[in-house]
Amino acid sequence: MTEHTVKSYGEELAHLTAEVTRMGGIAESQVADCIAAIARRDAPLAQAVVAGDERLDALQGEIERKAFRLIALRQPMAVDLRHAVAALKISMSLERCGDMAKNIGKRALILTEADPMTALTRSIERMGKLVQGRLKDVLDAYTTSDLQRAIGVWSRDEEVDEHYNSIFRELLTYMMGDPRTINACAHLLFVAKNLERIGDHATNIAEIIHFELTGDELVSQRPKLDVVSQ
């Protein structure tokens, strides 16, 4: 393999990582914006989140094509193969996070037309900021190849579950106390569930990073509370 070929190959791997990092930044923004749309009852922002999902879909498709091409033509081994596969798998998780953000954006549009439910909205916002922080931490871990930071995200998985369970009980209390809130509470429940799933994707990304950097699976059982509703 010539020096030029080695340099070109290294550039392809670096470009793939950079594309995933760029996709991660967009996914972070989508998650932050859908949470803000709920908190501020901001219909235009919610519409922007829904429309922005297509950009993530396109990026994921491009990363997938580049990763498959690199694997097929370069036939990477060991750590290089793990880098390529990690980029592919993380882009898939980010695409799913975008889907969840779009779903929340759609619920936000409906909720702007309902009466404000300030206490519940604040609970959703707190959970959303926790999930947003976990996604940022795990993407920073990917960008900097920080194994300990990735493990830290993985080990705190139960925090999101605790918030989800608390919101679930709070929503049930509201619905039982005033049947007129059932429709809005049902939408907020779907919002909370989508946030919980984004948290799961952050944990999955942490596991992918661990395998990328070490070649080993995280063998400990993932911390996971029983979630009250699937």
C-alpha positions in Angstrom: 0.0 0.0 0.0 1.5 3.3 -1.1 1.8 6.4 1.2 -0.8 8.1 -1.0 -3.2 5.2 -0.6 -2.7 5.1 3.2 -3.3 8.9 3.4 -6.4 8.6 1.3 -7.8 5.7 3.4 -7.1 7.7 6.6 -8.9 10.7 5.2 -12.0 8.5 4.3 -12.2 7.2 7.9 -11.8 10.8 9.3 -14.4 12.1 6.9 -16.8 9.4 8.0 -16.3 10.3 11.7 -16.8 14.0 10.8 -20.1 13.3 9.0 -21.4 11.4 12.0 -20.3 14.2 14.3 -22.2 16.7 12.0 -25.3 14.5 12.1 -25.0 14.3 15.8 -25.0 18.1 16.1 -28.2 18.3 14.0 -29.9 15.6 16.1 -29.0 17.4 19.3 -30.5 20.6 17.9 -33.7 18.7 16.8 -34.1 17.3 20.3 -33.4 20.7 22.0 -35.9 22.4 19.7 -38.7 19.9 20.2 -38.3 20.3 23.9 -38.4 24.1 23.6 -41.5 23.8 21.4 -43.3 21.9 24.1 -42.1 24.3 26.9 -42.9 27.5 25.0 -46.0 26.3 23.1 -44.1 27.4 19.9 -45.9 26.1 16.8 -43.5 27.5 14.2 -40.5 25.8 16.1 -42.4 22.6 16.2 -43.1 22.8 12.5 -39.4 23.4 11.9 -38.5 20.3 13.8 -41.0 18.2 11.8 -39.6 19.5 8.6 -36.0 19.2 9.7 -36.2 15.4 10.0 -35.6 15.0 6.3 -32.2 16.4 6.6 -31.2 13.8 9.1 -32.6 11.0 7.0 -30.6 12.2 4.0 -27.4 12.4 6.1 -27.9 8.9 7.5 -28.3 7.5 4.0 -25.1 9.2 2.8 -23.1 7.9 5.8 -24.5 4.4 5.2 -23.4 4.5 1.5 -19.9 5.8 2.4 -19.5 3.2 5.2 -20.5 0.3 3.0 -18.2 1.7 0.2 -15.3 2.0 2.5 -15.8 -1.5 3.9 -16.2 -3.1 0.4 -13.3 -1.3 -1.3 -10.8 -0.9 1.5 -11.6 -4.1 3.5 -10.5 -2.6 6.8 -9.4 -4.8 9.6 -9.6 -4.7 13.4 -9.9 -1.1 14.8 -10.5 0.5 11.4 -13.3 -1.9 10.7 -14.8 -1.1 14.1 -14.6 2.7 13.3 -16.5 2.2 10.1 -19.2 -0.1 11.6 -19.5 2.3 14.6 -20.1 5.2 12.3 -22.8 3.3 10.5 -24.6 2.1 13.7 -24.4 5.5 15.4 -25.9 7.2 12.4 -28.8 4.8 12.5 -29.4 5.6 16.2 -29.2 9.3 15.4 -31.7 8.9 12.6 -34.1 7.3 15.1 -33.5 10.1 17.6 -34.6 12.5 14.8 -37.7 10.5 14.3 -38.5 10.8 18.0 -37.9 14.5 17.9 -40.2 14.8 14.9 -42.9 12.8 16.8 -42.6 15.2 19.7 -42.8 18.2 17.3 -46.1 16.8 16.0 -47.5 16.5 19.6 -46.3 20.0 20.4 -48.4 21.3 17.5 -51.5 19.7 18.9 -50.7 20.8 22.4 -50.4 24.5 21.4 -54.2 24.4 20.7 -55.0 22.9 24.1 -55.2 24.7 27.5 -51.8 25.2 29.1 -50.7 22.6 31.6 -47.8 24.4 33.1 -46.8 21.9 35.9 -46.8 18.9 33.6 -45.0 20.8 30.8 -42.2 21.7 33.3 -41.8 18.0 34.2 -41.5 17.2 30.5 -39.0 20.0 30.1 -36.8 18.7 33.0 -36.8 15.2 31.5 -36.1 16.6 28.1 -33.1 18.5 29.3 -31.7 15.4 31.0 -32.1 13.4 27.8 -30.6 16.2 25.8 -27.6 16.3 28.1 -27.1 12.5 27.8 -27.1 12.7 24.0 -24.6 15.6 24.1 -22.3 13.7 26.5 -22.3 10.5 24.4 -21.7 12.4 21.1 -18.8 14.3 22.8 -17.5 10.9 23.9 -17.6 9.7 20.3 -15.9 12.8 18.9 -13.1 12.7 21.4 -12.8 8.9 21.7 -13.5 9.3 25.5 -14.2 5.8 26.8 -14.9 6.9 30.4 -17.4 9.5 29.3 -19.2 6.9 27.2 -19.3 4.5 30.1 -20.6 7.3 32.3 -23.6 7.8 30.0 -24.2 4.1 29.9 -24.2 3.8 33.7 -26.7 6.6 34.3 -29.4 5.0 32.1 -31.8 4.6 35.0 -32.1 8.4 35.6 -34.2 8.8 32.5 -36.4 5.9 33.5 -37.0 7.5 36.9 -38.2 10.7 35.3 -40.4 8.8 32.9 -42.0 6.8 35.7 -42.6 9.9 37.7 -44.2 11.7 34.8 -46.4 8.7 34.0 -47.8 8.7 37.6 -48.3 12.5 37.5 -50.2 12.2 34.2 -52.4 9.5 35.5 -53.2 11.6 38.6 -54.3 14.5 36.4 -56.4 12.4 34.1 -58.2 10.7 37.0 -58.8 14.1 38.7 -60.1 15.9 35.6 -61.3 13.9 32.6 -61.1 17.0 30.5 -57.3 16.7 30.6 -57.2 13.2 29.2 -56.5 14.2 25.6 -53.6 16.6 26.4 -52.2 14.2 29.0 -52.2 11.4 26.4 -50.1 13.5 24.1 -47.7 14.4 26.9 -47.4 10.7 27.7 -46.3 10.0 24.1 -43.8 12.9 24.4 -42.3 11.4 27.6 -42.1 8.0 26.0 -40.3 9.4 23.0 -37.8 11.1 25.3 -37.3 7.9 27.1 -36.5 6.2 23.8 -34.0 8.9 22.9 -32.3 8.2 26.2 -32.1 4.5 25.2 -30.5 5.5 22.0 -27.9 7.5 23.9 -27.1 4.4 25.9 -26.9 2.3 22.8 -24.4 4.8 21.3 -22.3 4.5 24.5 -22.2 0.7 24.0 -21.2 1.2 20.3 -18.4 3.5 21.4 -17.1 1.0 24.0 -16.9 -1.7 21.3 -15.3 0.7 18.8 -12.6 1.7 21.2 -11.9 -1.6 23.0 -13.2 -4.4 20.7 -15.2 -5.7 23.7 -18.9 -5.7 24.6 -20.0 -4.0 27.8 -20.7 -7.2 29.7 -22.3 -5.8 32.8 -26.1 -5.7 32.8 -27.2 -2.3 31.8 -28.8 -0.4 34.7 -32.5 -0.3 33.9 -35.5 0.3 36.0 -38.8 -1.3 35.3 -40.6 1.2 33.1 -44.3 1.5 34.0 -45.6 1.5 30.5 -44.0 0.2 27.3 
